[in-house]
Amino acid sequence: MSGPPETARLESLTMSDLQRLCEAAVLAEGVSIYDGKLIANPARSQRRIYAEVKGTAETPYAVIIDLKGDGRDLEKMSCTCPSAKFRQGGMCKHQAAVLVAWSSAAAPFVEVPEGTIEAKEVERRKKKRAAPKRERADPTELIRRGTATLGTLLAELAHTGLGTLTFERVNQVRELAQNLRALQLRRLAPECLDLANLLGRAMARVEDFPSETYARDLADLTFHIRGLARLIERTDIDAEDYRRLADELLGRTWTESSLTTLQGLRLLDLGYVKRTTSDGFVLEESYLTDVESGDLVKDTLIRPLKIAARQPPKEDFGHVVLEVSDAGLYPGYSPRRIRLRTFTRKAATPEDTQHLLEKVPDTVDELSKRLQENVSDVFAPRPLLGLFRPNHLFAREGRLYAIDRIGRGATLLLDDIGLDVLERALGSGPIQLLFGTVGYNSDGITIRPITLLTGIPPHAVLTSLPFDEPVRPRPQFNAQAMPWRKGRMPFFPSPLHRSQ
């Protein structure tokens, strides 16, 4: 008579395994669920693990995951949440949460006899069939409901202003922001929370209340919900356009099969930016440009604040060229997100620099045209990120301008620290390239630099500026003391012209 089957020996999942198996955004949500202690009744039978995860429904979602081999790969998985049915085999956040729990500690997963998990699932299905049928929520209807509620609040704020603002209204906006994710509106949620924080400052009667920021946030939210209304009602857009718009307006999670495969790229790293969103996510991005086409892409890592605090930061590529043999491109607007699968790092060559400079706008008129296209598209992200090839710099009355080849200028927005970095960078030679956010002010086109390229190939140097520092109005410049006045720039005898 044979005894019970020997328990399968499984290796523990590492964080690298989780990052390989899960989409970054889904993994981040799974960690939040695990940290929130929303996982109950974990069990294991051989290579099958089971748990119940508390979600937005009245009853917990049942998650079953079949591990493969030594347990570091997946055979198949299922979840009873609505999202899992629309992911075409992709992982939902509840499945990711159970994997996080399994990787953190296998001990809570009670060993049960073979067939127990299957019996639980059969019993659950019987109860579901016996329960009274509930009307299933339509995702489009959820979007309509969320945008309608926010639209009403925005209209009331625009009509009454801040003079009649109450704590009740602030709490309404904050509560709505917290609920928007459940209504399939992940992009809209942090924008709404930003508005709630501004309203809280207004209630506190702070002296430096940013009225321009408040007006811009109201306008951005209004355009966003109008764009959503147009998106869900339009039938005249093709599938690719819908993917692009859905990514920008809804914040969709895409599986590997949804990405466009790219090969043979040479991407120059322009800089690394890190910030924390109002809804508690750390966003780390490396901006890259294709040296052959000048197109911008970004390598992005999004993690909840809690997990980002426990893990090392995303890699900063350090202004090298990435020779990419395999990558996946997400839908969306420029700069589109890219998943770098296989690549090597190389130093940029003079040919790389020359190819890129030939593709970059070198007139303010071209920058203005691109900015106008961005502003006229209600779906497009703000602010516009772009590259610009100036001819030289020009200082006048405490302002600094990037002058194009026909003599027109774009105002550079720099704080004192950024100006110090700029001065040191220009010591290596003339300015060749600017990368940053492009906008308007009363003087015309503005550029807030993130990275600049200075020097003469093969000795050109990329320098990142402190993009996240607060910008102070009208910093004063001492043009006569700057290093380029000492004859270091052979292309321009006086590259920074000063108007008295």
N, C-alpha and C positions, 0 to 999 in steps of 0.2 A: 504493500500500500504506500503510495507516494505521498510526501508531505506537501505543505503549501509551497507555491512557487517562490523562489528566492527574489527578494526585492531588487529591482534594477538599480545599479549604482550610477548616479548622475553627478556630473561636475557642476560646481556652482557657477551661475552666470556672473560675469564681471560687467563693470560699467561699459567697457568696450564692446562686449557682446550686446548689451542693451542698445547702445548707439548704432550698432550694425543691424539689429533686428527691427528697430523702431524708427519711424520718422521723428526728427528732432522735436517738432512741436507737439506731437502725440506723446512722446516720452516725457516731455515737460509736464503735460497735463496728468499723465499717469503718476508722476512723482508727487504732484499736488494732492491727488486722490489718496495716495498711500500715506503722505504726511498728515492728511486730514482724518486718518483712522476710519476710512469708509469701507474697509474690506472686512468681510465676516465669513465665518465657517470655511476656512481654507482646508482643503483635503487633498490627498494624493493617493493614486493607485498606479503602481509601476511608473510608466512614463507619462501618465495623465495627471494634470493638476486641475483643481477646481476651486472656485471661490465665488462668493456673492459680493457685489459691489453696489453700494448705495448711490443712486443717481437722482435725476429729477422726477422719476416715476414713483408711484406709491410703493411698489414692490422692488426689491433689489434686482439688479441684473445678474444673471447667471453666466459665468465665464468658464469655459472648458478649453484647456490648451494641451495638445499632445506634443511632447518633446521628442526629439529624434536623436538617435545615437547616444552620445555621452551626455545629452541634455543641453548642449550649447546651441542647438538649432531647433527649428520648429517643424513639426510634421503638418499639423493643421490646428485650427482654433475656431472658436465660436463665441458669440456673446448675444444675449437677448435684447440688447439696446437697439433702437431704431437706426442709429448711425452705422452699425456694423453691416446692415443689409445693403447700404448704398456704397460701400467701400470696395466692392468687387475684389474681395480677398485681402484688402489692406487692413491694418491693425487699428482698432479703436482705442480710445483712452482707457477704457475699463480693462481691456486685455493687457495694455501696457502697465497698468497699475498692478495687476496680478503678477506679471513678470518681475516688476520692481520688488514686490513683496517676497516673491520666491528667491530672488537674488540676495535680498537683505537677510533673510533667515528662513531656512527650509523647515526648521523645527516646528513652527506653528501649523504646518500643513500635516494634519493628522493622517496617518497611514490607515486606509480603509481597504476591505477585501475587494478583489477584482469584481467589477459589475455594480458596485455600490453607486458610483458616480452616474453610471448610465441609468440605474433605477431612479436616482434623484431627478434626473432630467425627464424621464418618462412621467414621474409623478407630477412634476411641475407643469408639463404640457397638459396632463389631464385636468389639473386645477384651472389652467388658463382656459381650456375649452369649456369647462363647466361654469366659469365666471360670466356675468353679464357682459355683453359686448360693449366696448367703449369706442366712441368715434375717434379714429386716428387723426392726430394733428398733421395737417398739411404743411411741409416746410415753407412753401410760398406764403401760406396764411400766417405762419409765425413771423415771417419777415414783414408782412403787411402790418401785423399787430404792433410789432416793435417800432417800426418807423412812424406809424400813426400816433402812437403814444408820445414819442419823442418830438414829432412835428407839432403836436398840440402844446407841449411844454415850451418849445422854442418860440412859437407864435405868441404865447402869453408873455414870455420874457421880453420879446421884441416890442410888444404893445405897452406893457406896464413899466419897463425899465427896471433899474435896480433900486429905485426909491421905495417901492412897496415890497421888496424882497423879504421873505420870512424864512425862518429855520425849517419850517415844514416844506417849503418849496425846494430848498437846498437838499433836504433829505429825500424828496421825491426824485430829483435828478440823480442823486447818488445811488438810490435803490434801483432805479431804472438801469443805470450803468452796470450794476452788478448782475442784472437779469438778462442783459442783451446777449451774452454769450450763449445762454440756454435757448435764445430765440434765433440761433444761427447767424448772429451778427458780431463776430469776434473782432472785426476791424473797427466797428462803431463803438464798442464798449470802452476802450481806453480814451477815445475822443470825448465821449460823454462824461467820463470820470474827470478828465481835465477841466471840463466846464464846471462840474460840481465843485472841484477844488477852487476854481476862480470865484464861484458864487460864495463859497465859504470865506474867502478873503474879503469879499465885498461886505459880508455880514459882520466881519471883524473890524470893518472900517479902517483898513490899513491905509496909510498915507500914500504909499507908492503903488496903489492898485493899477495894474497894467490894462488900462481901458482899451488900448489898441489890440492887445492880445485877446481880450474878451470879445471885441467886435469881430476879430478874425475867426475865433473859434465858433461863434454863432453862425457866421457865414459858411465856414467849412462844413459844419454839421448840417446846415440847411441844404447845401449842395450835395452832401453825401446821401442824405435820405431821399432827395429828389432823384439822384442817380440810381439808387436802389429801386425806387418806384418805376423808373423807366426800364431798368434791367429786367424786372420780373414781369413787366407787361409787354415788352417788345417781342415780336415774333420774326423780325426781319434781320436777325443777326445769325451768322453761321456759328458752328460749334467752337472754332478756335477763338473767335471774338468773345463768345460767351465765357470761355475758360479764362481769357485775359481779364475781362471785366469782373468775373466772379472772384478771381484771386485778389484784385485790388479792393473791391467793395465789401466782400464777404469774409475774406481771409480763409479760403478753402485749404484743406490739407490734401496734398497730392501724393499718390503712390509712385513707385519707380516706373511703373508702366505708363504713367501719365506724362512723364518728362520726355523732352526731345533730346535724343542722343547726339552729342557733338564729339568730334575727334580732330586732332591735329591743330589745336589752338596754341597761340603764344600770348599769354596774358601777363601784362605788366601790373604789378601790385602798386596801387596809388596810395593806399593808406588804410588804417584800421581805426574804426570808431566804435565806442562803447557807450551805451546809455541804458537807463532803467525807465521802463514805461510806467505810467500812472497806475496800471492794474497789476504791478508786481512782477514783471518779466524783465530779465536782463537781455538786451539785444546787442550782439556783437557782430560787426560787419567788416569785411575786407572788401574794398572797392577795387575792381580790376578793369583794365581796358585791353581789348584786342589790338595788338600793335599793327595788324594788317588793315583793320577796318575802322578803328577808333570807337567801336561799340563798347558801352559800359555794361558790366555785370557785377554782381555782388555775391560773396560767399558769406552766408548768414548762419549764426547759431543763436537760437532763442531758448532760454531756460528760465524757470521760475527763480525768484530771488534766493529762495532757500537752497536750491540745488547748486546755483551758481556760486554761492558763498562757500560751498563744500568742495568745489571742483576747480581745477586750474582754468585760467581763462583760455579763450579760443586763441589759436596760433596767429601771431602777427607775422606775415610773410616777409616783412622787412624790405619792401621795394625791389624784390627780385622778379625775374620773368619765370612764370610757370609754364613749362611745356606740357600741355594737357593731351594725353592720348585717349582719355575716356571721361566724359562728363555728361550730366543731365541738366537740361535747361528748363526751368519752371515757366509756366505761362505768366503773363503780367505785362506791366509797362517797364520801360527802361528806367534805371538799370535792373534788368531781370535777374532773379536769383538763380544761381548755378550750384549744382552739386558736383564737387570735384572728386571723381572716383580714382583716377590714376594720373599722376603727374610727377614731374621732376623739377627741381629748382635750378635756374641758371642765372648768371649775371647778365644784365641787359647789355646788348651790343650797340655800337653806333648805328648799325643798320636798323635795329629795333626802334631806336629813338627817331631816326629819319622817317621810317615808314609811318610811325604814329603822328609825327608833326605834320606830315602831308595830308592827314585825314581830319585834322582838328580845325574848327572854325577860327579864322584869323581876322574877322571884322566884327564890330559891335552890332552892325546891322543883321548879321547872320545869327548872333546870339539873341537879338531882339525877336527875330522871326521864330526861333525855336521856343522862346518864352511865351510868345503870343499863342502859338499852337498849344502849349501846355495849359495856359489860362483858359483858352476857349473850349477845352475838353473837360466837361464837368467830372468825368471819370478819372482823369489823370492825377497821379500823386503830386503832392506839394511838400517841400519846394522842389523846383527843377534842379537836378544835378547835371553839370556839364563841364566840358573841357574848353579852354580858350587859349589861343596862341597870341600873346601880346607882342607888340614891337618894342615897347619900352615902358618905363614907369614915369609918372609925372606927379610932383607934389605942389599943391596950391592951397593956401589959406587953411592949413591944418587938415587937408584931405589928400588922399593918395589915389591916383587913377592908373589903370592899365590902359595904355594907348594902343590902338590897332594900327595896321599898316597904312590907313588913309587918314589918320589923325583924330579919330573919334575915341572917346574914353569911357570906360566902365569904372565906377567907384568901387574901391576895395574896402570892405568892412573888416577892420582889424582892431583888436584891443591892444593894450600896451605890450602884453607878453607876445602876442602874435607878431607885432611889429619888430620886437627884438629878434625873434626867430627869422623873420624875413631879412633883416639887415645882415645877420650872420650868413644866411644862405646865399645872398647876393655877393658875398665876398668871394665865392668860388667862380663867379662869372655872370654873364647876362641872363636875364630871365627868358626862358624858352616856352614854358607851359604853366597854366593854372588849372587846377581842378577844384571845384567847389559848388556851392549852391548859388543859383542865378535868380535875381529878383528885380524889383523896381523900387525906387524911392523918388523923392522930388527932383533929384539930379538926373534921373534916367535909370540905365541898367546898373545893377550892383552885383558884385561877386563876393561871397564870403569864402575865402580860400580854405581848403582842407589840406591840399598838397600843392607844392610848386616844384618845377624842374628848372634848375639853373646850371650855368656852366656851358662849356663847349665840348661836344663829343670828341674823343671818347671819355672825357672827364666830366660829363654831365652828372648832376647830383639831384636826387629826389629828396625833398624835405617835407615832413608833416608838420602842420601848424596846430596849435591847441584849439581845435574846433569847438569844444564844449565850454570854453571860458566865456563869461558874460561880456558882451560887447558894450564898451563905453562910448558915449557920443563924442564924435569929433576929436579923436586923439591928435595931439600936436606932434609934428615931426621936426627933427633937427637935420635937414637935408645936408647941410654943409659938413656935418660930422660923420656921415655914413661912409662905409668903407669903399663904395664904388666911386667916390670922389677922388680916389687915390690912383686912378689910371689902371684899374685891374680888368677892365672890360673892353677888349679890343674892338668888338663889333660896334659899340656905341661910345664915342669919346665922352659923352655926358648922358649916360643912360637914364638917370633920374633928373629930369629937367625941373627947375624950381622957378616958379613965377613969383616975383616980388610983389 
